[in-house]
């Protein structure tokens, strides 16, 4: 059988950037970061707030086909907020906010955690990817945690039709756990799906731009890969802003320009590694810019060899950016969970 081996990197159109990506692919991280620095693509800004603000301003200067990548979820959320606020100030996003309930994964829960009732919280929203004859819960169903009995290891949940089930979470497989959070969306916002949808058919982590929002909160989206689709957040609440992504979630994405945030003092050191460096830099066709607090130790931190890394969901930042708006439309139907 004839085989084909891809030996040449074809995504990068800029020769200097392509050379850096080749070095990263070969594990030459220190040399690659030094190369980026010589090219003027490494920016040291020690203050956290100042660094995030610089990324947001740089994004707003040329938002078309630009993606921000950050290793952890806390900074990703903060960057999304700062970029959006900058675009609102520049009039690049409509100032008519629509507040929509979204489901955010509780990534602090491991598979083992999901078998223990005490690890859940009242108000958690659960999605079942497997049916269970024992509990009578069907595949694809949503429910909300209503009460927790720790000594018996029981959860009582309420399904979308208002019925309740009490069961031992050890007996129910394929459960995803979410918490509800409000997100503000406007026409012109970049958006990403945080779970696949069947109607319309869109993939997990697919990116798009909001073209319109009707009075019931339904979104018309121009997806980067799938054309125009219409989506009802009440039926598919797995949405987030799409200006910034974690390096793990960005795999498979391509942009003309990537802005990469690397805090060398990040507590979750395992997120800073050679794979993060390669994935992040190689997302860009024409340009990749790194913003860091310490350019001197950047190459050493990114040289860490970790074969698999995952973004850790941390608590949302304490301060929120409240962009000025002239009109607000509250979408509060919930998800049909009686909320």
C-alpha positions as CSV (number, residue, x, y, z in Angstrom):
1,X,0.0,0.0,0.0
2,X,1.4,3.4,-0.9
3,X,1.7,5.9,1.9
4,X,2.0,9.6,2.0
5,X,4.1,11.5,4.6
6,X,3.5,15.2,5.2
7,X,7.0,16.6,5.8
8,X,6.5,20.3,5.0
9,X,4.5,22.8,7.1
10,X,2.1,24.6,4.8
11,X,-0.1,26.7,7.2
12,X,2.4,29.4,7.8
13,X,2.7,31.9,4.9
14,X,5.3,34.1,6.6
15,X,8.8,32.6,6.1
16,X,10.1,33.8,9.5
17,X,7.1,32.5,11.4
18,X,7.3,29.2,9.5
19,X,10.9,28.8,10.6
20,X,9.8,29.2,14.2
21,X,7.0,26.6,13.9
22,X,9.5,24.2,12.4
23,X,11.8,24.7,15.4
24,X,8.9,24.1,17.8
25,X,7.9,21.0,15.9
26,X,11.4,19.6,16.4
27,X,11.4,20.4,20.1
28,X,13.8,23.4,19.8
29,X,11.7,25.6,22.1
30,X,14.4,27.8,23.4
31,X,15.7,28.5,20.0
32,X,12.2,29.2,18.6
33,X,11.4,31.7,21.4
34,X,14.8,33.4,20.8
35,X,13.9,33.6,17.1
36,X,10.5,35.1,17.8
37,X,12.2,37.7,20.1
38,X,14.7,38.6,17.4
39,X,11.7,39.1,15.0
40,X,10.1,41.6,17.5
41,X,7.3,39.2,18.3
42,X,7.8,38.9,22.1
43,X,6.5,41.7,24.3
44,X,7.4,41.9,28.0
45,X,4.8,43.7,30.1
46,X,5.2,42.8,33.8
47,X,1.9,44.1,35.1
48,X,-1.0,41.7,34.7
49,X,-3.7,44.3,34.0
50,X,-1.4,46.3,31.7
51,X,-0.6,43.1,29.8
52,X,-4.2,42.1,29.3
53,X,-5.0,45.7,28.2
54,X,-2.3,45.6,25.7
55,X,-3.6,42.4,24.2
56,X,-7.1,43.9,24.0
57,X,-5.9,47.1,22.3
58,X,-3.8,45.1,19.8
59,X,-6.8,42.9,19.0
60,X,-9.0,45.9,18.4
61,X,-6.5,47.5,16.0
62,X,-7.1,44.6,13.6
63,X,-9.8,42.2,14.8
64,X,-10.4,40.5,11.4
65,X,-9.2,36.9,11.6
66,X,-7.4,37.4,14.9
67,X,-7.4,34.9,17.7
68,X,-6.1,35.2,21.3
69,X,-4.7,32.1,23.0
70,X,-4.1,31.8,26.7
71,X,-3.3,28.6,28.7
72,X,-5.8,28.8,31.5
73,X,-9.5,29.5,31.7
74,X,-9.3,32.4,34.2
75,X,-7.1,34.5,31.9
76,X,-9.2,33.4,28.9
77,X,-12.4,34.8,30.5
78,X,-10.7,38.0,31.5
79,X,-9.2,38.5,28.0
80,X,-12.6,37.9,26.4
81,X,-14.1,40.6,28.6
82,X,-11.3,43.1,28.0
83,X,-11.3,42.6,24.2
84,X,-15.1,42.9,24.0
85,X,-15.0,46.1,26.1
86,X,-12.4,47.5,23.7
87,X,-14.5,46.7,20.7
88,X,-17.6,48.2,22.3
89,X,-15.6,51.5,22.9
90,X,-14.5,51.5,19.3
91,X,-18.0,50.8,18.0
92,X,-17.0,47.5,16.4
93,X,-19.6,45.6,18.4
94,X,-23.2,46.8,18.9
95,X,-23.8,48.5,22.3
96,X,-27.2,46.7,22.6
97,X,-26.5,44.0,25.1
98,X,-28.5,40.8,25.3
99,X,-28.0,38.9,28.5
100,X,-28.3,35.2,27.9
101,X,-28.0,32.2,30.3
102,X,-25.2,29.9,29.3
103,X,-23.9,26.7,30.7
104,X,-20.2,26.6,31.7
105,X,-18.6,23.3,32.4
106,X,-17.5,22.5,35.9
107,X,-14.0,21.4,35.0
108,X,-13.0,21.1,38.6
109,X,-14.8,17.8,38.7
110,X,-13.0,14.6,37.6
111,X,-14.7,11.5,36.4
112,X,-14.3,10.0,39.9
113,X,-15.8,13.2,41.5
114,X,-19.0,12.7,39.5
115,X,-19.7,9.5,41.4
116,X,-19.9,11.3,44.7
117,X,-22.9,13.3,45.7
118,X,-21.0,15.6,47.9
119,X,-19.0,17.0,45.0
120,X,-22.2,18.4,43.4
121,X,-23.8,21.7,44.3
122,X,-27.5,22.5,44.4
123,X,-28.3,24.4,41.1
124,X,-25.8,22.4,39.0
125,X,-27.1,21.6,35.6
126,X,-26.5,18.0,34.4
127,X,-26.5,16.7,30.8
128,X,-26.8,12.9,30.3
129,X,-25.0,11.4,27.3
130,X,-26.2,7.9,28.1
131,X,-29.6,6.6,28.9
132,X,-30.2,4.7,32.1
133,X,-33.0,2.2,32.7
134,X,-32.3,2.3,36.4
135,X,-32.9,6.0,36.8
136,X,-35.3,6.4,33.8
137,X,-33.2,9.3,32.5
138,X,-32.8,9.4,28.7
139,X,-29.8,10.2,26.5
140,X,-29.4,13.9,25.9
141,X,-31.7,14.9,28.8
142,X,-30.9,17.9,31.0
143,X,-31.7,18.1,34.7
144,X,-30.9,20.4,37.7
145,X,-29.7,19.3,41.1
146,X,-32.4,20.1,43.7
147,X,-31.0,18.4,46.8
148,X,-28.0,16.3,47.9
149,X,-28.0,13.5,50.5
150,X,-24.3,13.0,51.4
151,X,-24.6,10.1,53.8
152,X,-26.7,8.0,51.3
153,X,-24.8,9.4,48.3
154,X,-28.0,10.4,46.6
155,X,-28.8,13.2,44.2
156,X,-32.3,14.5,43.6
157,X,-32.6,16.2,40.2
158,X,-35.4,17.8,38.3
159,X,-35.8,17.0,34.6
160,X,-37.1,19.5,32.0
161,X,-40.6,18.1,32.2
162,X,-40.7,18.9,36.0
163,X,-40.4,15.3,37.2
164,X,-37.8,14.4,39.8
165,X,-35.4,11.5,40.1
166,X,-33.3,10.4,43.1
167,X,-30.3,8.2,42.4
168,X,-26.8,7.2,43.4
169,X,-24.4,9.0,41.0
170,X,-22.3,5.9,41.0
171,X,-25.1,4.3,39.0
172,X,-25.4,6.9,36.3
173,X,-22.6,7.1,33.7
174,X,-22.0,9.8,31.0
175,X,-22.9,12.9,33.1
176,X,-21.6,16.3,32.2
177,X,-21.8,19.0,35.0
178,X,-22.4,22.7,34.4
179,X,-23.0,25.8,36.3
180,X,-25.2,28.6,35.0
181,X,-23.7,32.0,34.1
182,X,-25.0,35.0,32.4
183,X,-23.1,36.2,29.3
184,X,-23.7,39.5,27.4
185,X,-23.9,39.1,23.6
186,X,-24.3,41.7,20.9
187,X,-24.5,41.9,17.2
188,X,-20.9,41.7,15.9
189,X,-19.6,39.6,18.8
190,X,-17.4,36.7,18.1
191,X,-18.8,33.5,19.6
192,X,-17.7,29.9,20.2
193,X,-19.8,26.8,20.8
194,X,-18.7,24.9,23.9
195,X,-20.6,21.7,22.9
196,X,-21.7,20.3,19.5
197,X,-25.2,20.9,18.3
198,X,-27.3,18.7,16.0
199,X,-29.8,21.3,14.9
200,X,-28.1,23.2,13.4
201,X,-25.2,20.9,12.8
202,X,-22.2,22.7,14.3
203,X,-19.1,21.3,16.0
204,X,-17.7,21.8,19.5
205,X,-15.4,24.9,19.7
206,X,-16.6,26.1,16.3
207,X,-16.3,29.9,15.9
208,X,-18.6,32.4,14.4
209,X,-19.9,36.0,14.4
210,X,-23.4,37.1,15.6
211,X,-25.2,38.7,12.7
212,X,-28.6,39.3,14.5
213,X,-30.4,38.6,17.7
214,X,-34.2,38.5,17.7
215,X,-36.6,39.5,20.5
216,X,-36.7,35.9,21.8
217,X,-32.9,35.7,22.0
218,X,-32.4,33.5,19.0
219,X,-29.1,34.1,17.3
220,X,-28.2,34.2,13.6
221,X,-24.6,33.3,13.3
222,X,-22.1,33.4,10.5
223,X,-19.9,30.4,11.3
224,X,-16.3,30.4,10.1
225,X,-16.7,26.9,8.7
226,X,-20.4,26.2,8.3
227,X,-21.9,29.3,6.8
228,X,-25.0,31.0,8.3
229,X,-27.0,29.1,11.0
230,X,-29.8,30.0,13.5
231,X,-29.4,29.0,17.1
232,X,-31.8,29.2,20.1
233,X,-29.7,29.6,23.3
234,X,-32.6,28.2,25.3
235,X,-32.2,24.9,23.5
236,X,-28.4,25.0,23.1
237,X,-27.0,27.1,26.0
238,X,-23.4,26.0,25.4
239,X,-22.1,29.4,24.2
240,X,-19.2,31.7,25.1
241,X,-17.3,34.6,23.6
242,X,-14.8,33.6,21.0
243,X,-12.1,36.2,21.1
244,X,-9.8,34.1,23.3
245,X,-9.5,30.4,23.6
246,X,-7.3,28.1,25.7
247,X,-4.4,26.5,23.9
248,X,-6.1,23.1,24.4
249,X,-9.4,24.3,22.8
250,X,-7.6,26.1,20.0
251,X,-6.3,22.9,18.4
252,X,-7.8,22.7,14.9
253,X,-8.2,26.5,14.7
254,X,-6.4,28.7,12.2
255,X,-6.2,32.5,12.1
256,X,-4.2,35.0,10.2
257,X,-2.9,36.5,13.4
258,X,-2.6,35.0,16.9
259,X,-1.9,36.9,20.1
260,X,-0.5,34.6,22.8
261,X,-0.7,35.3,26.5
262,X,2.0,33.6,28.6
263,X,2.2,34.4,32.4
264,X,5.4,32.6,33.5
265,X,4.1,32.9,37.2
266,X,0.9,30.9,36.4
267,X,0.2,28.6,39.3
268,X,-0.8,25.7,37.0
269,X,2.7,25.2,35.7
270,X,1.7,22.1,33.8
271,X,-0.2,24.3,31.3
272,X,3.1,25.9,30.2
273,X,4.9,23.4,28.1
274,X,6.3,22.7,24.7
275,X,3.0,21.5,23.3
276,X,1.3,24.7,24.4
277,X,4.0,26.7,22.6
278,X,3.7,24.7,19.4
279,X,-0.1,24.6,19.3
280,X,-0.4,28.3,20.0
281,X,2.2,29.7,17.7
282,X,1.3,27.4,14.8
283,X,-2.4,28.6,14.8
284,X,-1.2,31.8,12.9
285,X,-0.8,31.9,9.2
286,X,0.9,35.3,8.9
287,X,1.7,36.4,12.5
288,X,2.1,35.3,16.1
289,X,2.8,37.8,18.9
290,X,3.6,36.7,22.5
291,X,2.8,38.8,25.5
292,X,4.5,37.8,28.7
293,X,5.6,39.1,32.1
294,X,9.1,37.7,31.8
295,X,10.8,37.4,28.4
296,X,14.0,36.2,29.9
297,X,12.5,33.0,31.4
298,X,9.8,32.5,28.7
299,X,11.7,29.9,26.6
300,X,12.7,27.9,29.7
301,X,9.1,27.8,31.0
302,X,7.7,26.7,27.6
303,X,10.4,24.0,27.2
304,X,8.7,21.9,29.8
305,X,7.8,18.5,28.2
306,X,4.3,17.6,29.0
307,X,2.6,15.3,26.5
308,X,-1.0,16.1,27.5
309,X,-2.2,19.3,29.1
310,X,-5.6,20.5,29.9
311,X,-7.0,23.9,30.8
312,X,-8.1,24.2,34.4
313,X,-11.3,26.0,35.2
314,X,-10.5,28.5,37.9
315,X,-12.9,30.8,39.7
316,X,-13.9,33.8,37.6
317,X,-11.9,37.0,38.2
318,X,-13.0,39.1,41.0
319,X,-13.5,42.3,39.0
320,X,-15.9,42.5,36.1
321,X,-15.7,45.0,33.2
322,X,-18.9,46.7,32.7
323,X,-18.9,48.3,29.2
324,X,-21.1,51.3,28.7
325,X,-24.3,50.5,26.8
326,X,-27.3,52.5,25.7
327,X,-29.8,49.7,25.7
328,X,-30.1,46.3,27.3
329,X,-32.4,43.5,26.4
330,X,-32.8,40.8,29.0
331,X,-33.3,37.2,27.8
332,X,-34.3,35.2,30.8
333,X,-36.4,32.2,29.7
334,X,-33.8,29.8,31.0
335,X,-33.4,26.3,29.5
336,X,-36.9,24.9,30.2
337,X,-35.6,23.7,33.5
338,X,-38.1,25.7,35.6
339,X,-35.5,28.3,36.4
